[in-house]
């Protein structure tokens, strides 16, 4: 089949990829922020120092983050079926995507927060700010611009995940490139898929850069 007859399928695939990526980014962004803040705050000497919580989270991040996502999809399949009811389909692959991305985002958040000058936190505590208030009004706002750039970087990683999810029935541009490009020797279909992915990533990077610059100038 020529590319002309594939446009409806291609646009459906683009919609599926955007759905997978944005849903994963929002959910993993929230869960990852919580994991990252806990990793930072429960470190020795920090405001919520707790060795048990820190060690458990640290081990989970170190165990899950290095697993190649295509293998993680297979490992997480029983859990995906237990939670979602199936491991096939665009919505079902979002679950393992959110699971892995949350731990990766958590490490990104933690690494940004450790760059904060401890004196800023001590000053806030000296002024009577509670622990939760320090987290919400000092820690996160202080590193907002680097966090936005970190989330932008994760967007690109999540696009990669969505492409691999397409290989196991998740739909999206990854599935389109494999089924209509690679398997049918339609190089044009593969090339068009790559162009749309590049456009998607460039738009996300532009938005991330603009937002980060805006918050740096506050």
Secondary structure, DSSP 4 states (H G I P E B T S, - for coil): --GGGGHHHHHHHHHHHHHHHHHHHHHHHHHHHHHHHHHHHTSTTSTT--HHHHHHHHHHHHHHHTS-HHHHHHHTHHHHHHHHS-S-SHHHHHHHHHHHHHHHHHHHHHHHHTTS-HHHHHHHHHTT--HHHHIIIIIHHHTHHHHHHHHHHHHHHHHHHHHHHIIIII-HHHHHIIIIIITTT-HHHHHHHHHHHHHHHHHHHHHHHHHHHHHHT-
